[in-house]
Amino acid sequence: MRVVVHSAGIQDRDGAKRVLKDCKTQFPRLEKVWVDGGYRGQLVDWAQQECGLTLEIVEKPEDQKGFAVLPKRWVVERTFAWIGRWRRLSKDYDLHPETGENWIYLAMTHLMLRRLTAK
């Protein structure tokens, strides 16, 4: 839905604010966003106050031992794997973050078009 590439010097929680603002503007019906534990804290309150979004943190069950697929987070990890198949996106080759964003949009557009035209 929305991609933001930023330098490694910016915390993901800070970068998420830009994504959440843009998503709420582009997709006004959006109400809930699933996030991992790294986004807990002030961002949850900020998203509710500034964007009217509920951030739900997806965590593994306390009694879980070993690896198990977490329902919502697996979608993100699977998508990263699809994007990583593009050589240009397997490493950070670009000087400008906007270029990386555009390559991600291109890769996902290609993926979706292939799925729509599959027989």
Residue pairs with C-beta under 8 A, 6 or more apart in sequence:
1 23
1 26
1 27
2 19
2 22
2 23
2 26
3 101
3 104
3 105
4 15
4 18
4 19
4 22
4 97
4 101
5 97
5 98
5 100
5 101
5 104
6 15
6 18
6 97
7 97
12 38
12 39
13 38
13 39
13 41
13 42
13 43
16 35
16 39
16 43
17 43
17 46
17 50
20 33
20 47
20 50
20 51
20 53
21 50
21 51
23 30
23 33
23 51
23 53
24 30
24 51
24 52
24 53
30 53
31 52
31 53
31 54
32 53
32 54
32 55
32 56
33 47
33 53
33 54
33 55
33 56
34 55
34 56
34 57
34 58
34 72
34 73
35 55
35 56
35 57
35 58
36 57
36 58
36 59
36 73
37 57
37 59
39 55
39 57
40 57
43 55
44 55
44 57
47 53
47 54
47 55
48 54
48 55
58 70
58 71
58 72
58 73
59 70
60 68
60 70
79 108
82 107
82 108
82 111
83 89
83 104
83 107
83 108
84 90
86 103
86 107
88 103
89 100
89 103
89 104
89 107
92 100
94 100
94 103
